[in-house]
Amino acid sequence: MRIAFVTCERPIERDVDLDFLVPAMKRRGADVEVPGWSDPGVDWGGFDMAMLSSTWDYYERQDEFRDWLSAAAASTRLVNPLPIVEWNLDKRYLIELEAAGVPTIPTVWVEPGGEAEAAAEIGELGWETVVLKPVIDLGARNLVRVGAAHVEQMLAAFDVATMAQPYLPSVATEGELSLVYVGGKLTHSLRKLPARGDFRVQPQYGGTHEYEEFGSVVREIAAAAVGVSPEVPLYARVDVVGTESGPAVIELELIEPALYLDTAPEAAEAIADALLAAS
């Protein structure tokens, strides 16, 4: 078996998961390469499988990435499969989660030109502080936190389809709860914590993480979120946060999520077995 763990030209940080996935696949006799998705010299048809591992610049090159996805899926087995990736690219998948009964964060969806109406709706909802981000984004790159009085101005500056959510103080104190699934089965979970004075849990902002197991309510919510995917994903990460109404899903990551295999190295073995079974 020849497999590609697909990355990008200029990764924002080292893909730690590859420290576990590459050896796991090699122990199973696979030939492993780590090419960039936009490298024109790569023959994707030469791979039995291509797993999206750290394609972290796709949000900046959306049309190009979509074209590559279609071409790669026509040449090799893409993991996760194309229908899942296309569905998960746009965060409006959260609308489907909510419709399926999965607890999610209240969200106002804003198209360019709809800033005034969105600001008025946010005012009616009583959100004092608001988190804004494009519906296609990655790792809080373009996320901003603003007071409600400045929402309309900031939305106009985005000039793309955007989502607005209430700022949740619990994230700054309790972090995010992440649950990782392989083939629809929970393999491990962890808590991601922001740096002191911040609310972003990503490592590039000083966030840290540690292994932790969660109760049945959180597990059931996360499993329900995974179940809304167009098909069973080979890998998935669900991020859950605390709200006044209880735990709620803030993200369902099915494209190139950090799987935090450093907290559970044995999960790399489960992924490797699943990749072989799917080849």
C-alpha positions in Angstrom: 0.0 0.0 0.0 1.2 3.5 -0.9 -0.4 6.3 1.2 0.0 10.1 1.2 -0.5 12.1 4.3 -1.4 15.3 2.6 0.0 18.6 3.9 0.5 22.1 2.5 3.3 24.3 1.2 3.9 26.3 4.4 2.5 24.5 7.4 1.7 26.9 10.3 3.3 24.5 12.7 4.6 20.9 12.8 2.0 18.2 12.3 2.6 16.2 15.5 0.0 13.6 14.5 2.4 12.4 11.8 4.9 11.4 14.4 2.5 8.6 15.3 0.7 8.0 12.0 3.7 7.5 9.8 5.4 4.9 11.9 2.1 3.1 12.5 1.6 2.8 8.7 5.2 1.7 8.1 4.8 -1.0 10.7 2.0 -2.3 8.5 4.2 -2.4 5.5 2.9 0.8 3.8 5.0 3.1 1.7 4.4 6.6 3.2 4.9 10.1 1.7 3.9 13.5 2.9 3.3 15.7 -0.2 1.7 19.1 -0.4 -1.8 19.2 -1.9 -0.9 22.0 -4.3 2.4 20.5 -5.5 1.9 20.2 -9.3 4.6 17.5 -9.5 2.6 15.0 -7.4 1.0 12.1 -9.3 -2.0 11.4 -7.0 -2.9 8.4 -9.1 0.3 6.8 -7.8 -1.2 6.5 -4.3 -3.7 3.9 -3.1 -5.0 6.5 -0.6 -4.6 10.1 0.4 -5.5 11.2 3.9 -5.9 15.0 4.5 -3.5 15.6 7.4 -2.5 19.2 7.5 -3.9 21.0 4.4 -4.0 24.1 6.6 -4.0 26.8 3.9 -7.2 25.7 2.1 -9.3 28.6 3.5 -7.0 31.0 1.7 -7.2 29.1 -1.6 -10.7 27.9 -1.6 -11.4 27.5 -5.3 -8.0 26.0 -6.0 -8.5 23.5 -3.1 -12.0 22.5 -4.3 -10.6 21.8 -7.8 -7.8 19.8 -6.3 -10.2 17.8 -4.1 -12.2 16.8 -7.2 -9.1 15.8 -9.1 -7.6 13.9 -6.3 -10.8 12.0 -5.5 -10.9 11.0 -9.2 -7.3 9.6 -9.0 -7.1 8.0 -5.6 -9.1 7.1 -2.5 -9.5 10.4 -0.6 -9.9 10.2 3.2 -12.1 11.5 4.5 -14.2 11.0 1.3 -15.0 13.9 -1.0 -18.8 14.2 0.1 -17.7 14.5 3.7 -15.0 17.1 3.0 -17.2 19.2 0.8 -20.0 19.2 3.4 -17.7 20.1 6.2 -15.8 22.9 4.4 -18.6 25.5 5.2 -19.5 25.9 8.8 -23.2 26.1 7.9 -23.1 22.4 8.4 -24.0 23.5 12.0 -27.5 24.3 10.7 -27.9 20.6 9.9 -26.6 19.5 13.3 -29.1 21.8 15.0 -31.9 20.5 12.8 -31.0 17.0 13.9 -31.4 17.9 17.5 -27.7 18.2 18.3 -27.1 21.1 20.9 -25.1 23.8 19.1 -24.1 27.4 19.9 -26.7 30.0 18.9 -25.5 31.5 15.6 -26.5 34.4 13.3 -25.5 33.7 9.7 -24.6 36.8 7.7 -24.2 37.3 4.0 -22.4 40.3 2.6 -24.9 43.2 2.5 -26.8 41.8 5.5 -24.7 43.4 8.2 -27.3 45.9 9.5 -30.0 43.2 9.8 -27.6 40.9 11.6 -26.5 43.6 14.0 -30.1 44.3 14.8 -30.8 40.6 15.4 -27.8 40.4 17.7 -29.1 43.4 19.6 -32.4 41.7 20.0 -30.7 38.6 21.3 -29.0 40.6 23.9 -25.4 39.4 23.1 -23.1 41.9 24.7 -19.9 40.4 23.3 -19.8 38.6 20.0 -17.4 36.3 18.2 -17.2 36.6 14.4 -15.5 34.4 11.9 -16.0 33.5 8.2 -18.0 30.4 7.4 -14.9 29.0 5.8 -11.9 29.4 8.1 -9.4 27.4 10.0 -7.9 27.5 13.5 -9.4 30.8 14.5 -7.2 32.6 11.9 -9.8 35.3 11.2 -11.8 35.1 14.4 -12.5 38.3 16.2 -14.2 39.2 19.4 -16.1 42.5 19.5 -18.6 44.4 21.5 -22.2 44.4 20.1 -22.0 48.1 19.3 -19.2 47.4 16.7 -20.7 44.2 15.1 -22.1 45.9 12.0 -18.8 47.7 11.2 -16.7 44.6 11.7 -19.0 42.4 9.6 -18.7 44.9 6.8 -14.9 44.6 7.0 -15.2 40.8 6.5 -17.1 41.2 3.2 -17.6 37.4 3.1 -20.3 35.0 4.4 -19.8 35.2 8.2 -21.1 33.6 11.4 -21.7 35.4 14.6 -22.0 33.7 18.0 -22.2 35.0 21.6 -18.9 35.1 23.4 -18.8 32.2 26.0 -16.7 33.1 29.1 -16.6 29.4 29.9 -14.1 28.9 27.0 -11.6 31.1 28.8 -11.9 29.2 32.0 -12.9 25.7 31.1 -11.6 25.5 27.5 -13.0 23.2 24.9 -13.7 19.4 25.2 -12.5 17.5 22.2 -13.5 13.9 21.4 -11.8 12.0 18.6 -13.6 9.2 16.6 -12.2 6.6 14.3 -14.8 4.8 12.1 -17.5 6.3 14.3 -16.0 4.9 17.5 -14.6 7.1 20.3 -10.9 6.5 20.7 -9.8 9.3 23.1 -10.7 12.7 24.4 -9.0 15.8 25.8 -9.4 19.3 27.2 -7.9 22.2 25.3 -7.2 25.2 27.4 -6.3 28.8 26.2 -3.4 30.8 27.5 -4.1 33.1 30.4 -5.9 36.1 29.2 -7.0 34.5 25.9 -9.9 32.5 24.8 -8.4 30.8 21.7 -7.3 27.2 22.5 -5.1 26.7 19.4 -1.4 26.0 20.1 -0.3 29.0 18.0 -2.0 31.2 20.5 -0.4 29.5 23.5 -3.2 27.0 24.0 -2.4 23.6 25.7 -4.2 20.3 26.0 -4.4 17.3 28.2 -6.0 13.9 28.2 -9.4 13.8 29.9 -12.4 11.5 29.8 -15.9 13.1 29.9 -19.3 12.0 31.1 -22.1 10.4 29.1 -23.9 13.6 28.3 -20.9 15.0 26.4 -20.1 11.7 24.8 -23.7 11.3 23.6 -23.8 14.9 22.1 -20.5 14.3 20.3 -21.6 11.0 18.9 -24.8 12.5 17.7 -22.8 15.2 15.9 -20.7 12.6 14.1 -23.8 10.8 13.1 -25.0 13.8 11.1 -22.1 13.5 8.6 -23.1 12.4 5.1 -21.4 9.1 5.7 -19.4 7.5 8.5 -16.0 9.4 8.6 -12.8 7.5 9.0 -11.7 10.1 11.5 -13.5 13.0 13.2 -13.0 15.4 16.1 -15.9 17.0 17.9 -15.3 20.2 20.0 -17.8 20.8 22.8 -18.1 23.8 25.1 -20.1 24.6 28.2 -23.1 27.0 27.9 -25.8 28.1 30.3 -28.0 25.4 28.8 -25.4 22.7 29.0 -22.8 21.2 26.7 -23.0 22.2 23.0 -21.1 21.5 19.9 -19.0 24.4 18.6 -17.2 22.5 15.8 -17.3 19.1 14.0 -13.9 18.7 12.3 -13.9 16.2 9.4 -11.3 17.6 7.0 -7.8 17.9 8.5 -8.4 18.1 12.3 -5.6 17.9 14.8 -6.2 14.5 16.4 -3.9 15.1 19.4 -2.4 11.6 19.1 0.3 12.7 21.6 -2.4 12.2 24.3 -3.4 8.7 23.0 -0.7 7.1 20.8 -2.7 3.9 20.6 -5.3 5.8 18.6 -2.7 6.0 15.8 -2.9 2.2 15.6 -6.6 2.3 15.2 -6.4 4.9 12.4 -3.7 2.8 10.7 -5.9 -0.3 10.9 -8.9 1.7 9.5 -6.8 3.1 6.6 -5.7 -0.4 5.7 -9.3 -1.7 5.9 -10.5 1.1 3.6 -7.8 0.6 1.0 
